[in-house]
Amino acid sequence: MCYPYPRFVHKIIDTTNLIYELINMKLWYNPELKEKAKVLRSNSTLAEVLFWNQLRDKKLGYDFHRQKPIDYYIVDFYCPKLNLIIEIDDSDYKD
């Protein structure tokens, strides 16, 4: 097969398309976890509260959500514009 560009260029283009798809993918909201997320919000660890105080009210210029149900998980913090998930690992956390 004859390529108009070297083969490695096609691999770069394919990788770019994959990265574009990952960046623009939509995350699935799981309504079954809504109540559990409310409980987690009311029982936050000290580390989560301190971090949330820095994120809330768009202090960093972005809207963040706290204890957001996504797929089968509840993530600590989520920024939809950046498609960013932040998890806080705290020694106070108990399963």
Beta strands, then each sheet from edge to edge (+ up, - down):
strand 1: 65-70
strand 2: 73-79
strand 3: 84-86
sheet 1: 1+ 2- 3+
end
